[in-house]
Amino acid sequence: MIKSHPLRSLGGLAVIAAVLFLLSASGNSSAWKNGPGWLGSVGWFGFLLAVLALIALAVYLGVAKLRHRPR
């Protein structure tokens, strides 16, 4: 699916990163101060991993596009 639908893959990963970022407010934000702190930690570290995966996927797709470009 990554090579056949690259924008869908990047978009899906970006949505996952956004949801994890919003989840990281649990226990830290004034709006969600009573939320569990562990949920905020899981959300934050998940967000960081999702951003790392997003960058790696973007680099992979860019290199794959350059390698298969007609000459």
C-alpha positions in Angstrom: 0.0 0.0 0.0 2.9 2.4 0.6 4.1 2.4 -3.0 0.6 2.2 -4.6 -0.9 5.0 -2.3 1.9 7.1 -0.9 -0.2 10.2 -0.1 -2.8 8.0 1.7 0.0 6.4 3.7 1.5 9.7 4.7 -1.9 11.2 5.5 -2.8 8.2 7.7 0.4 8.5 9.6 -0.1 12.2 10.0 -3.6 11.6 11.4 -2.2 9.1 13.9 0.5 11.6 15.0 -2.2 14.3 15.5 -4.4 12.0 17.6 -1.4 11.0 19.7 -0.4 14.7 20.1 -3.9 15.5 21.4 -3.8 12.5 23.7 -0.6 13.7 25.2 -2.5 16.6 26.9 -3.9 14.1 29.4 -2.7 15.0 32.9 -0.8 18.1 31.7 -3.2 20.6 30.2 -5.5 22.8 32.2 -8.4 21.5 30.2 -7.6 17.9 30.9 -5.8 18.2 34.2 -7.7 15.3 35.9 -6.8 12.8 33.1 -4.4 10.0 33.8 -0.8 11.0 33.6 0.3 7.7 32.1 -2.0 8.3 29.1 -0.3 11.6 28.4 3.1 9.9 28.5 2.0 7.2 26.1 0.5 9.8 23.8 3.7 12.0 23.9 6.1 9.1 23.2 3.8 7.7 20.6 3.6 11.1 18.9 7.4 11.3 18.8 7.6 7.8 17.3 4.9 8.7 14.7 6.8 11.9 13.7 10.0 9.8 13.3 8.1 7.3 11.2 6.6 10.1 9.1 10.0 11.6 8.4 11.4 8.1 7.5 8.5 7.3 5.2 8.7 10.7 3.5 12.5 10.1 2.9 11.9 6.6 1.7 9.2 7.7 -0.8 11.3 10.5 -2.0 14.3 8.3 -2.7 12.0 5.6 -4.3 10.6 8.3 -6.6 14.0 9.5 -7.6 15.3 6.0 -8.3 12.3 5.1 -10.5 12.3 8.3 -12.5 12.5 7.8 -16.2 15.6 9.0 -17.8 
